[in-house]
Amino acid sequence: MAFASSRVMGTCAVIGQAAGTAAALAIRKGILPRAMGEHIRELQQMLIKNDCYLPGILGDDPKDLLRDAQISASHYTCDPTVIWNGITRPVGDTPNCWQASAASGDWITLSTIQPKNIREVHLYFDSNLSQELMMSLSEEILAMQERTSPDTLVKSFRLEFYKVDSLVHTEVCKTKGQRRVVIKLADAVKCDRVKVTIEIHK
């Protein structure tokens, strides 16, 4: 609800994130900010990975090890392969996500032919970005506003890593109400299949 009264600040924050990311990348490369134009695609991919939405620009980071993975799921309300289309939020009538049911235990897997060394897993959950947010003095309108974290957000999930059908590592994770969750593994895990199982949906 607070977003309705701070939406301009939200826009400023996104601009600040882009400028800060560009400055960090310029420092890393040892170049002046004016030279960042030559590295604009790399900057865009960094921003998208950090859950910025750049209309017309798809997430296509060459460092993503599972871009060529075969995808399967516990059920097919929609085509699960859309999780790899480079868009991490609804656009128009297209949800651009795999939709789990409300029950716990739903899963999605990504499998590769050759084992990969996985160090990080980035997940983006549905925070109901299409929800209409508005401030009003009307009690009727206020009653329609969601006052807590969106019910669409997953609360906890389990990550399992397999190699030739043998379970080699497990991580049980809580989202803490966050839309973007990054799991950094203590050591790289060599595997050919990653499975995400939803444990608590609401």
HELIX and SHEET records of a PDB file:
HELIX    1   1 ALA A    2  SER A    5  1                                   4    
HELIX    2   2 ARG A    7  LYS A   29  1                                  23    
HELIX    3   3 PRO A   33  HIS A   39  5                                   7    
HELIX    4   4 ILE A   40  LYS A   49  1                                  10    
HELIX    5   5 PRO A   80  TRP A   84  5                                   5    
HELIX    6   6 GLU A  139  ALA A  143  1                                   5    
SHEET    1   A 5 GLN A  70  ALA A  73  0                                        
SHEET    2   A 5 TRP A 107  TYR A 124 -1                                        
SHEET    3   A 5 ARG A 180  ILE A 200 -1                                        
SHEET    4   A 5 SER A 156  LYS A 163 -1                                        
SHEET    5   A 5 SER A 166  LYS A 174 -1                                        
END                                                                             
